């Protein structure tokens, strides 16, 4: 997902690779951008240590080694799991954080840049056993005590990155003042005082994809969920990372990308990802919620709703 902060030209900007995407920090006071980057890097490192599915030493993966019994987890992991469960409830299960094992069986068991090299060397999709499986209602979180059923590996990717963008932007403003934009690939959050020309963002899922220039007003978050970027070949079929919990397979690509603006990046990402999962049925929910959104069909045509600029 290619997001470029367009205006104003005067704020400080820092960019660096993280989580196989690009982190971008913009501050209205250029003198604090280096400090802002350090704050964001520390926050992202903490999230990675708590919730990465690709690190055997992460708290989440250590949890998978003790299934079926309550385990005391860190406040950060408890918060990230709580957020994922709320998203599952809000979307009637369209976002299900219990699909980590299924993603691994489909080949997404390492950072996406490394997946392509393994690709078709793994067992065919037809040989992958996906049943029986547990769902999000089987997860038990009581304060900081978390119980995960045997065989379940949590995947918090549908919510953790957007949550991190919101919290990083808030942390920069709290510690350094002014205004800040934090972008993590397709997840963008702003906080604090807006620059004179407001935050203007180019939304484009790749350089040859349809583009849209938007200005964030009351919306503080913007998210794009895409089937194009985190994809790979498996058993001669194209896979992507957004699974339909009903089948535990990649959701049919009715929309190849969905962008949503909302009060937080987390809220925007919940509804952009759920819409990819729901396909054509996702339009009704977006219309009902009144969230500005732009959907790109698999054929490249665009649908804009609820005030998203043409």
C-alpha positions in Angstrom: 0.0 0.0 0.0 1.5 3.3 -1.1 0.5 6.3 1.0 2.3 9.6 0.6 1.8 12.6 2.9 1.5 15.4 0.4 1.2 18.7 2.4 2.3 20.8 3.9 6.0 20.7 2.8 7.5 22.2 6.0 7.0 19.4 8.7 9.8 17.0 9.6 9.6 13.6 8.0 11.3 10.3 8.9 10.9 7.0 7.0 12.3 3.5 7.6 11.4 -0.2 6.8 9.5 -2.2 9.4 7.4 -5.3 9.3 7.9 -5.6 5.5 6.3 -2.2 5.0 7.4 1.4 5.5 7.0 3.4 8.7 6.5 7.1 8.2 6.5 9.8 10.9 5.7 13.4 10.1 5.7 16.1 12.8 4.5 19.7 12.5 7.7 20.8 14.4 10.6 19.6 12.3 13.0 19.9 15.2 11.4 17.0 17.1 11.1 14.5 14.2 14.2 12.5 15.3 12.8 12.2 18.8 9.5 11.2 17.4 11.1 8.4 15.4 12.8 7.0 18.5 9.5 7.0 20.3 7.7 5.2 17.5 10.5 2.7 17.0 10.3 1.8 20.7 6.6 1.4 20.6 6.8 -0.8 17.5 9.5 -3.0 19.0 7.3 -3.6 22.0 4.4 -4.6 19.8 6.6 -6.9 17.8 8.0 -8.6 20.9 4.5 -9.1 22.3 2.5 -10.2 19.2 4.6 -11.2 16.2 3.6 -14.5 14.7 7.0 -14.7 12.9 9.3 -14.6 16.0 9.6 -17.8 18.0 10.7 -15.6 21.0 7.6 -13.4 20.9 5.1 -13.6 23.8 2.4 -14.7 21.4 4.4 -17.7 20.1 5.5 -18.7 23.6 1.8 -18.7 24.5 1.1 -21.2 21.7 3.4 -23.6 23.5 1.1 -23.8 26.5 -2.4 -24.2 25.1 -5.6 -24.9 26.9 -4.7 -23.3 30.3 -4.8 -19.8 31.6 -1.5 -17.9 31.1 -0.6 -14.6 32.6 0.4 -12.2 29.8 1.8 -8.7 29.6 -0.6 -5.7 29.7 0.4 -5.0 26.1 -0.5 -8.4 24.7 -3.7 -8.5 26.8 -4.7 -5.1 25.2 -3.9 -6.3 21.7 -5.9 -9.5 22.2 -8.8 -7.5 23.7 -8.8 -5.2 20.7 -8.9 -8.2 18.3 -11.8 -9.8 20.2 -13.7 -6.5 20.1 -13.2 -6.3 16.4 -14.4 -9.9 16.0 -17.6 -9.1 17.9 -18.2 -5.8 16.1 -17.9 -7.5 12.7 -19.8 -10.7 13.6 -16.7 -12.8 13.2 -15.6 -11.4 9.8 -12.3 -10.6 11.6 -11.3 -13.7 13.5 -7.9 -13.6 15.4 -7.7 -17.4 15.6 -6.5 -18.0 12.0 -2.8 -18.0 12.6 -2.5 -21.8 12.1 -4.5 -21.6 8.9 -2.3 -18.8 7.5 0.8 -20.8 8.3 -0.6 -23.9 6.6 -1.3 -21.8 3.5 2.3 -20.7 3.4 2.2 -17.4 5.3 4.4 -18.5 8.1 7.2 -15.9 7.8 7.6 -12.3 6.7 5.9 -11.8 3.3 9.2 -11.0 1.6 10.4 -14.5 2.4 7.2 -16.4 1.5 7.6 -16.2 -2.2 10.8 -18.2 -2.1 9.0 -21.2 -0.4 5.8 -20.9 -2.4 5.0 -24.1 -4.3 7.5 -26.1 -2.3 4.9 -26.6 0.4 2.1 -29.1 0.4 -0.8 -28.4 -2.0 -3.8 -26.4 -0.7 -6.0 -29.4 -1.3 -4.0 -31.3 1.3 -4.3 -28.7 4.0 -6.6 -29.8 6.8 -8.6 -26.8 8.2 -11.3 -28.6 10.2 -12.1 -28.9 13.0 -11.0 -25.4 14.2 -11.8 -23.1 17.0 -13.2 -19.5 16.6 -12.8 -16.2 18.4 -15.5 -17.1 20.9 -13.2 -19.8 22.3 -10.6 -17.3 23.4 -10.8 -16.4 27.1 -9.3 -13.2 28.4 -9.8 -12.4 32.1 -7.8 -9.3 32.9 -4.2 -10.4 32.0 -5.0 -14.1 32.0 -5.4 -15.5 28.6 -6.6 -19.0 27.6 -6.1 -20.2 24.0 -7.4 -23.6 22.8 -5.0 -26.3 21.7 -4.1 -26.0 18.1 -4.9 -22.3 17.9 -2.2 -19.8 17.0 -3.4 -16.2 17.3 -2.9 -13.8 14.4 -3.4 -10.2 15.4 -2.5 -8.7 12.1 -6.0 -7.4 11.3 -5.9 -5.0 14.2 -2.4 -4.7 15.9 -0.8 -2.5 13.2 -3.6 0.0 13.1 -3.8 0.0 16.9 0.0 0.7 16.9 -0.4 3.6 14.5 -3.0 5.3 16.7 -1.0 4.8 19.9 2.3 5.9 18.3 0.7 9.2 17.0 -0.8 9.8 20.4 2.6 9.1 22.2 4.5 11.5 19.9 2.0 14.3 20.7 1.9 13.5 24.4 5.7 13.6 24.7 6.6 16.2 22.2 3.6 18.4 21.6 2.4 19.8 18.2 0.9 17.5 15.6 2.0 14.2 14.3 1.1 11.7 11.5 2.2 8.1 11.8 1.9 5.8 8.8 2.5 2.0 8.9 2.0 1.0 5.3 -1.7 1.4 4.6 -2.6 2.4 8.2 -2.3 6.1 9.0 -3.2 7.9 12.2 -2.9 11.6 13.1 -3.0 13.3 16.4 -2.6 16.7 18.0 -2.6 20.0 16.2 -3.2 19.9 12.4 -0.7 21.8 10.2 -2.0 24.9 8.5 -2.8 23.1 5.3 -4.2 20.0 7.1 -3.0 16.4 6.6 -3.4 15.6 2.9 -2.7 12.0 1.8 -2.4 10.3 -1.5 -4.2 6.9 -1.3 -2.8 4.6 -3.9 -2.3 0.8 -3.6 0.8 0.7 -5.8 2.0 3.1 -8.5 -0.2 1.7 -11.3 -3.4 1.6 -9.2 -6.2 4.1 -9.0 -5.2 7.1 -6.9 -7.2 9.5 -4.6 -6.0 12.6 -2.8 -7.8 13.1 0.6 -7.6 15.6 3.4 -8.3 14.4 6.9 -10.6 16.6 8.8 -12.5 15.2 11.8 -11.3 11.8 10.8 -8.1 10.9 12.6 -7.5 7.6 11.0 -7.3 6.2 7.5 -6.7 2.5 6.5 -6.5 0.5 3.3 -6.9 -3.2 3.3 -5.5 -4.8 0.1 -5.3 -8.3 -1.5 -2.4 -7.1 -3.7 0.6 -6.6 -1.5 0.7 -9.5 0.9 0.2 -12.3 -1.7 2.0 -15.4 -2.8 1.6 -18.4 -5.1 0.7 -21.8 -3.6 -0.2 -25.0 -5.5 -0.6 -22.9 -8.7 -3.0 -20.6 -7.0 -2.6 -17.0 -5.9 -3.0 -16.6 -2.1 -3.4 -13.4 0.0 -3.4 -12.8 3.7 -7.0 -11.8 4.3 -8.8 -15.1 5.2 -12.6 -15.7 5.3 -13.2 -17.4 8.6 -16.0 -19.5 7.1 -13.6 -21.3 4.8 -10.2 -20.5 6.4 -9.1 -19.7 2.9 -8.3 -16.3 1.2 -11.5 -14.3 0.8 -12.7 -14.1 -2.8 -11.3 -10.9 -4.4 -14.5 -8.9 -5.0 -12.5 -5.8 -3.8 -8.8 -5.7 -4.4 -8.5 -2.8 -2.0 -10.8 -1.0 0.4 -9.9 2.4 2.0 -11.9 3.8 5.0 -11.6 7.0 7.0 -12.8 7.0 10.6 -12.2 8.5 14.1 -9.3 6.2 14.6 -7.0 4.1 12.4 -8.1 1.0 14.3 -11.8 1.6 13.5 -11.0 2.4 9.9 -8.9 -0.8 9.5 -11.6 -3.0 11.2 -14.1 -2.0 8.6 -11.8 -1.9 5.6 -10.7 -5.5 6.3 -14.2 -6.7 7.1 -15.4 -5.4 3.8 -12.8 -7.4 1.9 -13.9 -10.5 3.7 -17.6 -9.8 3.1 -17.2 -9.0 -0.6 -20.2 -7.3 -2.2 -22.2 -7.7 1.0 -19.8 -5.3 2.7 -21.2 -2.2 0.9 -24.4 -2.3 3.0 -22.5 -2.1 6.3 -20.3 0.8 5.1 -23.3 2.7 3.9 -25.1 2.2 7.2 -22.1 3.4 9.2 -21.6 6.4 7.1 -17.8 6.1 7.0 -16.1 7.7 4.0 -14.7 4.9 1.9 -13.3 4.0 -1.5 -13.4 0.5 -2.9 -11.5 -0.8 -5.9 -13.1 -3.8 -7.6 -11.0 -6.7 -8.9 -11.4 -5.2 -12.4 -9.9 -1.8 -11.3 -13.2 0.1 -11.2 -13.8 2.4 -8.2 -16.8 2.9 -5.9 -16.7 5.9 -3.5 -19.2 6.3 -0.7 -20.2 8.6 2.1 -18.4 11.7 1.0 -15.1 10.2 -0.2 -13.8 12.7 -2.8 -14.1 11.9 -6.4 
